[in-house]
Amino acid sequence: MRGTMRRQLMLSTAPAGFSPAGAGTKPLLAYVHIPFCETLCPYCSFHRVRFDEQKAREYFRALRYEVERYAGLGFCFEAVYIGGGTPTVMPDELALLLARMREVWSIRHVSVETHAHHLTDSTVSVLKDACVDRLSIGVQTFDDALLAGLSRLDHLGGGARARERIEQVLGQFSTVNVDMIFNFPRQSMEMLLNDVRTVVDMGPDQVTFYPLMEGSDAFTSVFGPLDTRRERRFFRALERGLIRAGYEPVTAWCFGRGGGRADEYIVDYDEYAGLGSGAFGFCSGVLYANTFDVDSYVATLDRGELPIAATRSFSLTARVRYDLLMQLFGGGLDLKRMKEKYGKRMWTGLACELSMLLISGSAVYRGGRIVATERGRAYLVVMMREFFTGINRLREFMRGSNQEET
């Protein structure tokens, strides 16, 4: 997986005037990136810059221009995922953006990422008025010692305070998801199980446990080389603890009560558009990336152009394998759906891979679907960690000489 990601994720400069091809097809998802953060956490590899109010307001204005550009191209979106960064850094601007998107498209679902310390009464009220139906709250861990090492303790006010804030918003949105990370250096099994118990006692609709992933240079300076030797043991322990408490896998690392949409939008939508500085889109077999330079992003949209900086076209085999990974990660590979999409050509990227999954006991055939077993889910966590690590390396490449983070 690591080698595949290194070979596939080599983007080239976007052709002049490039526009993604997705108009006139089925409704898609719009991923919108808000890069501003008050603090730049060392574990995070997403595109982010330090918050500046004036720059942020210019940025949101440019985002509304980008919405108009996609509307002019004929794109149709039914769902929006707002990620960051910290999307709730300016709730009033976020509400204006969502209002404009709802004017242009018939948006059915809106998912917004936030942090526990942003769960004030005023911000929650703005999000509810903006018809946000899924709130994903970044916590990472409730352990104060680990939070201190992540530069998160001061912001959250400690694990107990984070829990208190989250409990206050439970039931106010259709889905409240709690984002956690496992396999931190110095994290013991007992620390991990305490995090699991805390989540279970709170009872959110969903919880996502990501493995710690290599990110920027800041990551290595703080954490050192990533140690994955105990990753599967940790994952199986947290998975069993959550399943015993009534949570069911929504994806390999997201667990919910009563289903719900996954935290990884790329599971629910095999094609999506990327809006905002540092956003990625994937339409008609082409991966594209917007510029990571916020000033350039704003200036390009002010000229009436899309801020797409790099692209990569994928072969049929690569696209089939991508769907295989994402569908398995999201619960199961629907063979009928794959045949409708690719015809007999689907076997060019499935035959060998499916044989290995079935023979190794990592997947089973069930009712027209290939479904991951408990063993297979642990392997999928490893593969998806490598997938997102590859995306993180791509982000580092795209940042290039941009020094806005420092």
Residue pairs with C-beta under 8 A, 6 or more apart in sequence:
1 382
1 383
1 386
1 387
2 386
2 389
2 390
4 321
5 386
5 387
5 389
5 390
5 391
5 393
6 390
6 393
8 312
8 314
8 318
8 390
9 287
9 312
9 390
9 391
9 393
9 394
10 312
11 287
11 289
11 310
11 311
11 312
11 394
11 397
11 398
12 310
12 311
12 312
13 309
13 310
14 288
14 308
14 309
14 310
14 311
15 311
17 305
18 288
18 306
18 308
18 311
19 73
19 306
19 308
20 73
20 273
20 281
20 283
20 284
20 286
20 288
20 308
21 283
21 284
21 286
22 28
22 75
22 271
22 273
22 283
22 284
23 73
23 74
23 75
23 76
24 74
24 76
25 76
25 271
26 76
27 76
27 77
27 78
27 79
28 75
28 76
28 77
28 78
28 269
28 271
28 272
28 273
28 283
29 77
29 78
29 79
29 80
29 81
29 265
29 268
29 269
29 271
29 272
29 273
30 70
30 75
30 77
30 79
30 80
30 81
30 101
30 272
30 273
30 275
31 81
31 83
31 265
31 272
31 273
31 274
31 275
31 276
31 279
31 280
31 281
32 63
32 80
32 81
32 82
32 83
32 87
32 97
32 275
32 276
32 279
33 46
33 47
33 83
33 84
33 85
33 274
33 275
33 276
33 277
33 278
33 279
33 290
34 59
34 82
34 83
34 84
34 85
34 86
34 87
34 89
34 94
34 276
35 46
35 47
35 48
35 49
35 59
35 84
35 85
35 276
35 277
35 278
35 294
36 48
36 49
36 50
36 51
36 52
36 55
36 56
36 59
36 84
36 85
36 86
36 89
36 90
37 48
37 49
37 50
37 51
37 84
37 85
37 86
37 89
38 50
38 51
38 86
38 89
38 155
39 151
39 155
40 48
40 50
40 218
40 405
41 150
41 151
41 152
42 150
42 151
42 215
42 216
42 218
42 219
42 221
42 222
42 223
43 140
43 150
43 181
43 212
43 215
43 219
43 222
43 223
44 215
45 213
45 214
45 215
45 216
45 219
45 392
45 395
45 396
46 83
46 84
46 85
46 278
46 395
47 85
47 277
47 278
47 292
47 395
47 398
47 399
48 84
48 85
48 86
48 405
49 55
49 85
49 294
49 404
49 405
50 404
50 405
51 86
51 89
53 90
55 294
56 89
56 90
56 93
57 90
57 93
58 298
59 277
59 294
59 297
59 298
60 90
60 93
60 94
60 96
60 97
61 298
62 297
62 298
62 301
62 302
63 97
63 275
63 276
64 96
64 97
64 100
65 301
65 302
66 275
66 276
66 301
66 306
66 307
67 97
67 100
67 101
67 104
67 275
68 104
69 301
69 304
69 306
70 77
70 273
70 275
71 104
71 105
75 273
76 105
77 101
77 105
77 107
77 273
78 105
78 106
78 107
78 108
78 109
79 107
79 108
79 109
79 110
79 111
79 265
79 268
79 269
80 98
80 101
80 107
80 109
80 110
80 111
81 111
81 265
82 94
82 98
82 110
82 111
82 112
82 113
83 113
84 113
86 113
86 114
86 115
86 118
87 94
87 112
87 113
87 114
88 94
88 112
88 113
88 114
88 115
88 118
88 123
88 127
89 118
91 122
91 123
91 126
91 127
92 126
94 112
94 126
94 127
94 130
95 126
95 127
95 129
95 130
98 107
98 110
98 130
98 131
98 132
99 130
101 107
102 131
107 131
109 133
109 134
109 261
110 130
110 131
110 132
110 133
110 134
111 132
111 133
111 134
111 135
111 136
111 261
111 265
112 127
112 132
112 134
112 135
112 136
113 136
113 137
113 138
113 179
114 123
114 127
114 135
114 136
114 137
114 138
115 137
115 138
115 155
115 156
116 137
116 138
116 139
116 156
116 161
116 162
116 165
116 166
117 155
117 156
117 157
117 162
117 165
119 137
119 165
119 166
119 168
119 169
124 169
124 172
127 135
127 173
128 172
128 173
132 173
133 173
133 174
133 175
134 173
134 174
134 175
134 176
134 177
134 260
134 261
135 169
135 173
135 175
135 176
135 177
136 177
136 178
136 179
136 208
136 263
137 166
137 169
137 176
137 177
137 178
137 179
138 179
139 156
139 159
139 162
139 166
139 178
139 179
139 180
140 146
140 147
140 150
140 152
140 179
140 180
140 181
141 147
141 150
141 159
141 180
141 181
141 184
141 187
141 191
141 195
142 159
142 160
142 162
142 163
142 194
142 195
142 198
143 159
143 187
143 191
143 194
143 195
144 153
144 158
144 159
145 186
146 184
146 186
146 187
146 191
147 153
147 156
147 158
147 159
149 184
149 186
149 222
150 184
156 162
159 198
163 198
163 202
166 176
166 178
166 202
166 204
167 202
169 176
170 176
170 202
170 203
170 204
170 205
174 205
174 260
175 205
175 206
175 256
175 260
175 261
176 204
176 205
176 206
177 204
177 205
177 206
177 207
177 208
177 254
177 260
177 263
178 199
178 202
178 204
178 206
178 207
178 208
179 208
179 210
179 263
180 195
180 199
180 207
180 208
180 209
180 210
181 209
181 210
181 211
181 212
182 192
182 195
182 209
182 210
182 211
182 212
182 231
182 234
182 235
182 238
183 211
183 212
183 227
183 228
183 230
183 231
183 234
184 212
184 223
185 223
185 224
185 227
189 233
189 234
189 237
192 234
192 237
192 238
193 237
193 238
193 241
195 238
196 237
196 238
196 241
196 242
197 241
199 207
199 242
200 241
200 242
200 245
200 247
203 257
205 256
205 257
205 258
205 260
206 250
206 254
206 255
206 256
206 257
206 260
206 263
207 242
207 247
207 254
207 255
207 256
208 253
208 254
208 255
208 263
209 235
209 238
209 253
209 255
210 253
211 228
211 231
211 234
211 235
211 253
211 381
211 385
212 223
212 226
213 226
213 385
213 388
213 389
213 392
214 220
214 226
214 389
214 392
215 392
216 392
216 396
216 405
217 396
228 382
228 385
231 381
231 382
231 385
232 378
232 381
232 382
235 253
235 378
235 381
236 374
236 378
239 249
239 255
239 374
239 377
239 378
242 255
243 249
243 255
246 257
247 255
247 256
247 257
248 255
248 256
248 257
248 259
249 255
249 331
249 377
250 256
250 259
250 260
250 261
250 262
250 330
250 331
251 262
251 263
251 264
251 267
251 329
251 330
251 331
252 329
252 372
252 377
252 380
252 381
252 384
253 381
253 384
254 262
254 263
254 264
261 268
262 268
262 330
264 329
264 330
265 272
266 272
266 282
266 326
267 326
267 327
267 329
267 330
268 330
270 282
270 323
270 326
271 282
271 283
271 284
272 281
272 282
272 283
273 281
273 283
274 280
274 281
274 288
274 289
274 290
275 290
276 290
276 297
277 290
277 291
277 292
277 293
277 294
277 297
277 307
278 289
278 290
278 291
278 292
278 395
278 398
279 289
279 290
280 287
280 288
280 289
280 290
280 391
281 287
281 288
281 289
281 290
282 288
285 313
285 314
285 316
285 319
286 311
286 312
286 313
286 314
287 311
287 312
287 314
288 308
288 310
288 311
288 312
289 308
289 309
289 310
289 311
289 394
289 398
290 297
290 306
290 307
290 308
290 309
291 297
291 300
291 307
291 308
291 309
292 309
292 395
292 398
292 399
292 400
292 402
293 402
293 404
294 404
296 307
297 307
300 306
300 307
301 307
309 398
310 398
314 322
316 342
316 345
316 348
316 349
317 348
317 349
318 349
319 349
320 338
320 342
320 345
320 346
320 348
320 349
320 350
321 349
321 350
321 353
323 333
323 338
323 341
324 333
324 349
324 350
324 353
324 354
325 380
325 383
325 384
325 387
327 333
327 334
327 337
327 338
328 357
328 363
328 370
328 372
328 376
328 380
329 380
329 383
329 384
331 371
331 372
332 366
332 369
332 370
332 371
332 372
333 354
333 363
333 369
333 370
333 371
334 368
334 369
335 368
335 369
335 370
336 368
338 346
338 350
339 346
354 363
354 370
356 362
357 363
357 370
357 372
357 376
358 364
358 365
358 370
360 375
361 373
361 375
361 376
362 372
362 373
362 375
362 376
362 379
363 370
363 371
363 372
363 373
363 376
364 370
364 371
364 373
365 371
372 379
372 380
399 405
